[in-house]
Amino acid sequence: MAVDVKIPTVLRAQVDGQSSVAVEGSTVGAAFDELISRYPGVKANLIGDDGGLHKFVNVYVNDEDIRYLDKLDTALGAGDTITILPAVAGGS
């Protein structure tokens, strides 16, 4: 099933400048697998060394944080939107 992955500005150079990419996948992990197979350079920003979601990225499916759902196993439906947001850190 087709889903739309919204790409943040900082990752667009790795996906040929696109702001969104249509991929197939029944879970977030499967959708990311297809995204990574097409654009291998994006993997380091999405997936950590342990194979799970990178700790410095936030991922939402239809505005729901997947960390509070089933993480990479979060189910997708046709027309869903995955939004990738890099984590923001800072302090004084």
C-alpha positions as CSV (number, residue, x, y, z in Angstrom):
1,M,0.0,0.0,0.0
2,A,1.3,3.4,-0.9
3,V,2.2,5.9,1.9
4,D,3.7,9.3,1.7
5,V,7.0,10.0,3.6
6,K,7.5,13.7,4.4
7,I,11.2,14.5,4.3
8,P,12.7,17.3,6.4
9,T,14.9,19.9,4.8
10,V,18.1,18.5,6.3
11,L,17.6,15.1,4.7
12,R,16.4,16.3,1.2
13,A,19.8,16.3,-0.3
14,Q,19.9,12.5,0.3
15,V,16.5,12.0,-1.5
16,D,17.3,14.0,-4.6
17,G,15.8,17.2,-3.1
18,Q,12.3,15.9,-2.7
19,S,10.1,17.1,0.1
20,S,8.1,13.9,0.1
21,V,8.6,10.4,-1.3
22,A,5.8,7.8,-2.0
23,V,6.8,4.3,-0.9
24,E,5.0,1.0,-0.3
25,G,4.9,-0.7,3.1
26,S,2.5,-2.2,5.6
27,T,4.6,-1.0,8.5
28,V,6.8,2.0,9.2
29,G,9.8,-0.3,9.1
30,A,8.8,-1.7,5.7
31,A,8.3,1.8,4.3
32,F,11.7,2.8,5.6
33,D,13.2,-0.3,4.1
34,E,11.9,0.8,0.7
35,L,13.0,4.4,1.2
36,I,16.5,3.2,2.2
37,S,16.7,0.8,-0.8
38,R,16.0,3.7,-3.1
39,Y,18.1,6.3,-1.2
40,P,20.8,4.4,0.9
41,G,22.3,7.7,2.2
42,V,19.2,8.3,4.4
43,K,19.7,5.1,6.5
44,A,22.2,6.6,9.0
45,N,19.7,9.3,9.9
46,L,16.8,6.9,10.4
47,I,18.1,3.6,11.7
48,G,20.5,3.2,14.6
49,D,23.3,0.6,14.9
50,D,20.9,-1.7,16.8
51,G,18.4,-1.7,13.9
52,G,15.8,0.4,15.7
53,L,14.8,3.9,15.2
54,H,17.6,6.4,15.5
55,K,17.4,8.2,18.8
56,F,17.8,11.6,17.2
57,V,14.8,11.4,14.9
58,N,11.1,11.6,15.6
59,V,8.7,9.8,13.4
60,Y,4.9,10.4,13.2
61,V,2.2,8.5,11.3
62,N,-0.7,10.8,10.8
63,D,0.4,13.1,13.6
64,E,0.9,10.1,16.1
65,D,4.4,9.6,17.5
66,I,5.4,6.0,16.7
67,R,7.4,5.8,19.9
68,Y,4.1,5.6,21.7
69,L,2.6,3.1,19.1
70,D,4.6,0.1,17.9
71,K,7.7,1.9,16.8
72,L,9.0,0.5,13.4
73,D,6.2,-2.1,13.6
74,T,3.5,0.5,13.5
75,A,0.9,-0.5,10.9
76,L,0.2,1.6,7.9
77,G,-2.9,2.0,5.8
78,A,-3.2,3.3,2.3
79,G,-2.9,7.0,2.1
80,D,-1.1,7.3,5.5
81,T,1.5,10.0,5.9
82,I,4.8,9.4,7.7
83,T,6.5,12.6,8.9
84,I,10.2,12.5,9.8
85,L,11.4,15.2,12.1
86,P,15.0,15.5,13.3
87,A,15.2,15.9,17.1
88,V,16.1,19.4,18.3
89,A,18.5,19.7,21.2
90,G,20.0,22.7,22.9
91,G,20.4,24.5,26.0
92,S,22.1,27.5,27.6
